[in-house]
Amino acid sequence: MDDIDFPPLTTLIVDDEPLAIERLQLLCARQNDINLVGTASDGEAAIRLAQQLKPDLMLLDIAMPGMTGLEVAKALSDMEGSPAIIFVTAFDRFAVEAFGVAAIDYVLKPVESDRLSLAVSRVRGRRGNMPATQKQESPWAEEFWVPYKSELRRIAASEIDRVEAERDYMRLHVGSVSYLLHQTITGLEERLNPQEFIRLHRSHLVRRDWIGGLRHDGGGIWIACLKCGTEIRIGRTHLAEAKKLAGR
């Protein structure tokens, strides 16, 4: 990587625990792609420093007294040139909320050097190796973190074939495997690129290129035939949009 074209990521550490800040400082010192520009021990200070220093990256704790890391991320999201967020926390239960505020990664304490390096490389990948002034963030979700057995898995939006509502959860179908995400279908629809996904029913979102055909079943009922063999009844309010797939 050319350091002239792609300088190290200016980075701000935010954590209410001095020992946690010290550990992250040591880890950052070993990362060639990080230029540490400051630390903060609470959310309010983090926002002030972010506004002044305009860092490329923030290593942000979640569970802090007063303003939480999630609240900090939400507050910074409207800031021009807002930093990329990597949450660094001892708790795994905030993962869904974390990626709801467009975090790049979610690293559990105690942080290992290799894990931090991976997270930083993901920031680089998301930024397309461009300086902050040139980056363009997509308005659509590109990935989701979902619970699976005893771990959290990163699922790219491009891997999702279809989404099926199950009460307060969404079942994301990825090939032969499915994952549950705590989210409303309307909320998920608003986060997915409408050029790639279409709402077919109050309980179903489907990747457009996963639809193999449309079938009329009589009585005004239309069925979407998916490439996997699944058939989904198209809701009346979504029928006009579905027919556009066939140019009708």
JOMOTA-V519834 format. One record per helix or strand of 2 or more residues. SS is the DSSP state (H for helix, E for strand). FROM is the first residue (numbers start at 0). TO is the last residue. If there is no record, write none. Layout:
{{SS	FROM	TO} {SS	FROM	TO}}
//
This chain:
{{E	8	13} {H	17	28} {E	33	39} {H	42	52} {E	56	59} {H	68	75} {E	83	88} {H	94	99} {E	104	107} {H	112	126} {H	131	133} {E	142	147} {E	150	155} {H	156	158} {E	161	165} {E	168	173} {E	176	181} {H	184	190} {E	196	200} {E	203	206} {H	207	209} {E	210	215} {E	221	225} {E	230	232} {H	235	245}}
//
